């Protein structure tokens, strides 16, 4: 049994992505991570190897924070937050993986489990660009693309836990095949992985990141400029659909590409405005927490779990 503590409680948190597993610690009442780290996911090794990596990362974090009282983990794809099940995470190869149970058993701690994008949106809602806004969309653009819709301050999960899969809105029918099995999803055009892949395919250059494609576009590379512009236009197509459906007050753009700030957000804002007719144009701004949002959100879920347990015991 862990001793009762008088100091601020601390949790560990993991945000599992297609490229990196990001981890950190968060004290109660804080909004900035304490110890933070990241590890390559290397999803090409298969689903079991990815799970082993996640457990090893959690154990390493626990070693840095031996007094942690809970853990939080956020994963991509379709999740069942009630049962702690990763129903389908295509980028990780996970199908029906009981992530919450396995992590709790491995660490010997209570574990909060959530969707990576909704966790990131929660972090932005409480400590970032979503503050003071009841109805907003959080859209991280990284290895993949998704969205979290917040209405009256609460995340919408959908009837089957699959709400917010913006990356699989078809914007280019008959286009490239997507991980989901469809063709022409916005994720195949506008994600960081797609931008890098399409540039490599067009030029023969390999090992190029989306950030490098943008820098080459800025230096006058016409191929890079065309691929970057098409990514912005395709994302604007998908966002126009989302705005029509959800009518958000604010659209918070996060993920790796949003690190470019107004250089990325301004053209996206303009492209979205051109597509809207009767819809009210939302405020479009960059997220404030960057790629830490999912990890901070997972930690907040863990603190919420501890608070519920304390309330139930009192």
C-alpha positions as CSV (number, residue, x, y, z in Angstrom):
1,X,0.0,0.0,0.0
2,X,1.3,3.4,-0.9
3,X,1.6,5.9,1.9
4,X,-0.7,8.9,2.2
5,X,1.0,12.0,0.8
6,X,0.7,15.6,1.8
7,X,2.6,17.0,-1.2
8,X,0.9,17.5,-4.6
9,X,0.1,14.2,-6.2
10,X,2.0,13.3,-9.4
11,X,1.0,11.0,-12.3
12,X,2.9,9.6,-15.3
13,X,1.4,9.8,-18.8
14,X,1.9,8.4,-22.2
15,X,0.7,9.5,-25.6
16,X,1.2,6.8,-28.2
17,X,1.6,8.0,-31.7
18,X,2.5,6.5,-35.1
19,X,6.0,8.0,-35.0
20,X,6.7,8.6,-31.3
21,X,5.6,7.5,-27.9
22,X,5.7,10.7,-25.8
23,X,5.8,10.5,-22.0
24,X,6.0,12.7,-19.0
25,X,5.0,13.4,-15.4
26,X,2.5,16.0,-14.2
27,X,2.0,17.2,-10.6
28,X,-1.6,18.0,-9.5
29,X,-2.5,21.6,-10.4
30,X,0.3,21.9,-12.9
31,X,-0.1,22.4,-16.7
32,X,3.5,21.9,-17.7
33,X,5.1,18.4,-17.8
34,X,7.8,17.7,-15.3
35,X,10.2,15.0,-16.6
36,X,9.4,14.4,-20.3
37,X,10.8,12.1,-22.9
38,X,10.0,10.5,-26.2
39,X,10.8,7.2,-27.9
40,X,10.4,5.9,-31.5
41,X,7.2,3.8,-31.9
42,X,8.6,1.8,-34.8
43,X,5.2,0.5,-35.7
44,X,6.8,-1.5,-38.6
45,X,7.9,-4.1,-36.1
46,X,4.3,-5.3,-35.5
47,X,1.6,-4.7,-32.9
48,X,3.1,-6.9,-30.1
49,X,6.5,-5.1,-30.4
50,X,4.7,-1.7,-30.1
51,X,2.9,-2.8,-27.0
52,X,6.2,-4.0,-25.5
53,X,7.7,-0.6,-26.2
54,X,4.8,1.2,-24.6
55,X,5.1,-0.9,-21.4
56,X,8.9,-0.3,-21.3
57,X,8.4,3.4,-21.7
58,X,5.9,3.4,-18.9
59,X,8.3,1.5,-16.7
60,X,11.1,4.0,-17.5
61,X,8.8,6.9,-16.5
62,X,7.8,5.2,-13.3
63,X,11.5,4.9,-12.5
64,X,11.9,8.7,-12.8
65,X,8.8,9.2,-10.7
66,X,8.6,6.4,-8.0
67,X,5.9,8.2,-6.0
68,X,3.5,8.4,-9.0
69,X,-0.1,7.6,-7.8
70,X,-1.6,6.9,-11.2
71,X,-0.9,6.7,-14.9
72,X,-2.7,8.0,-18.0
73,X,-2.4,6.7,-21.5
74,X,-3.9,8.1,-24.7
75,X,-3.9,6.1,-28.0
76,X,-5.0,6.8,-31.5
77,X,-7.8,5.2,-33.6
78,X,-11.1,3.9,-32.3
79,X,-11.1,3.4,-28.5
80,X,-13.6,2.1,-26.0
81,X,-12.8,4.4,-23.1
82,X,-15.2,2.5,-20.7
83,X,-13.4,-0.9,-21.1
84,X,-9.9,0.5,-21.8
85,X,-9.8,-1.2,-25.2
86,X,-7.9,0.0,-28.3
87,X,-10.5,-1.3,-30.7
88,X,-8.6,-0.3,-33.9
89,X,-5.4,1.7,-34.2
90,X,-4.4,1.2,-37.8
91,X,-1.1,3.0,-37.6
92,X,0.0,0.8,-34.7
93,X,-1.5,-2.5,-36.0
94,X,-3.7,-2.8,-32.8
95,X,-7.0,-4.5,-32.9
96,X,-8.9,-5.2,-29.7
97,X,-5.8,-4.6,-27.4
98,X,-6.7,-4.2,-23.7
99,X,-4.2,-1.4,-23.2
100,X,-5.6,-0.1,-19.8
101,X,-5.6,-3.5,-18.1
102,X,-2.1,-4.5,-19.3
103,X,-0.6,-1.1,-18.3
104,X,-2.3,-1.2,-14.9
105,X,-1.0,-4.7,-14.3
106,X,2.5,-3.8,-15.5
107,X,2.8,-0.7,-13.3
108,X,0.6,-1.7,-10.3
109,X,-1.1,1.6,-10.6
110,X,-4.6,2.8,-11.5
111,X,-4.7,3.8,-15.1
112,X,-6.9,6.3,-17.0
113,X,-7.4,5.5,-20.7
114,X,-8.4,7.8,-23.5
115,X,-8.3,8.7,-27.1
116,X,-5.2,10.7,-28.1
117,X,-7.0,13.5,-29.9
118,X,-9.7,13.9,-27.3
119,X,-7.0,14.0,-24.6
120,X,-5.1,16.7,-26.5
121,X,-8.3,18.6,-26.9
122,X,-8.9,18.3,-23.1
123,X,-5.4,19.8,-22.5
124,X,-6.0,22.6,-24.9
125,X,-9.5,23.2,-23.3
126,X,-8.0,23.5,-19.8
127,X,-4.6,25.0,-20.4
128,X,-4.2,26.0,-24.0
129,X,-5.9,27.6,-27.0
130,X,-9.4,26.2,-26.2
131,X,-9.7,28.1,-22.9
132,X,-12.9,30.1,-22.5
133,X,-14.5,28.5,-25.5
134,X,-17.3,25.9,-25.0
135,X,-17.6,24.8,-28.6
136,X,-14.4,24.2,-30.5
137,X,-12.7,21.7,-32.7
138,X,-9.2,20.5,-31.9
139,X,-7.5,19.2,-35.1
140,X,-4.0,17.9,-34.8
141,X,-2.1,17.3,-38.1
142,X,0.8,15.0,-37.7
143,X,1.5,11.4,-38.9
144,X,-2.3,11.2,-39.2
145,X,-5.2,13.6,-38.9
146,X,-8.1,13.5,-36.6
147,X,-10.4,15.9,-34.7
148,X,-12.0,16.3,-31.3
149,X,-15.3,18.2,-31.1
150,X,-16.0,19.9,-27.8
151,X,-19.5,21.0,-27.1
152,X,-20.4,22.9,-23.9
153,X,-16.9,21.9,-22.7
154,X,-17.3,18.1,-23.2
155,X,-15.7,16.0,-25.8
156,X,-18.1,14.2,-28.2
157,X,-17.2,10.5,-28.5
158,X,-20.0,9.3,-30.8
159,X,-22.1,6.2,-30.3
160,X,-19.3,3.7,-30.9
161,X,-16.3,5.7,-29.7
162,X,-15.2,6.6,-33.2
163,X,-16.3,10.3,-33.3
164,X,-13.8,12.7,-34.8
165,X,-12.1,10.6,-37.5
166,X,-11.6,13.6,-39.7
167,X,-8.6,12.0,-41.4
168,X,-10.9,9.6,-43.1
169,X,-13.2,12.1,-44.7
170,X,-12.8,11.4,-48.5
171,X,-11.7,14.6,-50.2
172,X,-10.1,13.0,-53.3
173,X,-12.3,10.2,-54.5
174,X,-10.3,7.5,-56.2
175,X,-7.0,8.8,-54.7
176,X,-4.3,7.0,-52.8
177,X,-5.2,4.1,-50.7
178,X,-5.5,4.8,-47.0
179,X,-4.6,2.7,-44.0
180,X,-8.3,2.5,-43.2
181,X,-8.9,0.7,-46.6
182,X,-10.5,3.7,-48.3
183,X,-9.2,5.8,-51.1
184,X,-8.6,9.6,-51.2
185,X,-9.0,10.2,-47.4
186,X,-7.7,13.6,-46.4
187,X,-5.0,11.8,-44.4
188,X,-3.5,10.5,-47.7
189,X,-2.9,14.1,-48.9
190,X,-2.6,16.5,-46.0
191,X,-0.9,14.6,-43.1
192,X,2.8,15.0,-42.5
193,X,3.4,11.5,-43.6
194,X,1.5,12.0,-46.8
195,X,3.3,15.2,-47.6
196,X,6.7,13.6,-47.2
197,X,5.6,10.5,-49.1
198,X,4.2,12.4,-52.0
199,X,7.3,14.6,-52.3
200,X,9.5,11.5,-52.3
201,X,7.4,9.9,-55.0
202,X,7.5,13.0,-57.2
203,X,11.2,13.7,-56.8
204,X,13.0,10.5,-55.8
205,X,14.3,12.1,-52.6
206,X,14.0,9.8,-49.6
207,X,14.1,10.5,-45.9
208,X,12.5,14.0,-46.3
209,X,10.1,15.2,-43.6
210,X,7.1,17.4,-44.1
211,X,8.9,20.2,-42.4
212,X,11.7,20.0,-45.0
213,X,9.1,20.0,-47.8
214,X,7.8,23.3,-46.4
215,X,11.3,24.7,-46.2
216,X,12.0,23.7,-49.8
217,X,8.8,25.3,-50.9
218,X,9.8,28.5,-49.1
219,X,13.1,28.4,-51.0
220,X,11.3,28.1,-54.4
221,X,11.1,24.4,-55.0
222,X,8.0,24.3,-57.2
223,X,7.3,20.6,-56.6
224,X,7.4,21.1,-52.8
225,X,5.2,24.2,-53.1
226,X,2.6,22.3,-55.1
227,X,2.5,19.4,-52.7
228,X,2.3,21.7,-49.7
229,X,-0.5,23.8,-51.3
230,X,-2.5,20.7,-52.2
231,X,-2.2,19.5,-48.6
232,X,-3.6,22.8,-47.3
233,X,-6.5,22.7,-49.9
234,X,-7.4,19.1,-49.0
235,X,-7.5,19.8,-45.3
236,X,-9.6,22.9,-45.9
237,X,-12.1,20.6,-47.8
238,X,-12.4,18.3,-44.8
239,X,-12.6,21.2,-42.4
240,X,-15.4,22.8,-44.4
241,X,-17.4,19.6,-43.8
242,X,-16.6,19.6,-40.1
243,X,-17.6,23.3,-39.7
244,X,-20.9,22.5,-41.5
245,X,-21.6,19.6,-39.1
246,X,-20.4,21.0,-35.8
247,X,-20.6,24.8,-36.2
248,X,-17.6,25.4,-33.8
249,X,-16.8,28.9,-32.4
250,X,-13.1,28.1,-32.7
251,X,-10.9,25.7,-34.6
252,X,-7.6,24.9,-32.9
253,X,-5.0,23.4,-35.2
254,X,-2.3,21.3,-33.5
255,X,0.2,18.7,-34.3
256,X,3.6,18.9,-35.9
257,X,2.6,21.0,-38.9
258,X,1.1,23.7,-36.8
259,X,4.5,24.4,-35.3
260,X,5.0,26.6,-38.3
261,X,2.4,28.9,-36.7
262,X,0.8,31.5,-39.0
263,X,2.9,30.3,-41.9
264,X,0.6,27.2,-41.9
265,X,-2.5,28.5,-40.2
266,X,-3.0,31.6,-42.3
267,X,-3.2,29.8,-45.7
268,X,-5.5,27.2,-44.1
269,X,-7.7,29.9,-42.6
270,X,-8.0,31.6,-46.1
271,X,-8.7,28.3,-47.8
272,X,-11.4,27.4,-45.4
273,X,-13.0,30.9,-45.7
274,X,-13.3,30.4,-49.5
275,X,-15.3,27.3,-49.0
276,X,-17.9,28.5,-46.6
277,X,-21.1,30.1,-47.7
278,X,-23.9,30.2,-45.1
279,X,-21.7,28.8,-42.4
280,X,-20.2,31.1,-39.8
281,X,-16.5,31.2,-40.1
282,X,-14.9,30.0,-36.9
283,X,-11.8,31.6,-35.4
284,X,-8.8,29.5,-36.6
285,X,-5.7,29.5,-34.4
286,X,-2.7,27.4,-33.6
287,X,-2.7,25.1,-30.6
288,X,-0.6,26.4,-27.7
289,X,0.6,23.1,-26.2
290,X,2.2,21.7,-29.4
291,X,2.9,18.0,-29.5
292,X,2.8,17.8,-25.7
293,X,-1.0,18.2,-25.7
294,X,-1.9,14.5,-25.9
295,X,0.6,13.7,-23.1
296,X,-0.7,16.5,-20.9
297,X,-4.3,15.4,-21.6
298,X,-3.5,11.8,-20.6
299,X,-2.0,13.1,-17.3
300,X,-5.1,15.2,-16.7
301,X,-7.3,12.1,-17.2
302,X,-5.1,10.3,-14.6
303,X,-5.6,13.2,-12.1
304,X,-9.4,13.2,-12.8
305,X,-9.3,9.4,-12.0
306,X,-7.6,10.1,-8.7
307,X,-10.1,12.9,-7.9
308,X,-13.1,10.6,-8.6
309,X,-11.6,7.9,-6.4
310,X,-10.9,10.4,-3.6
311,X,-14.5,11.7,-3.8
312,X,-15.9,8.2,-3.8
313,X,-13.9,7.4,-0.6
314,X,-14.9,10.5,1.3
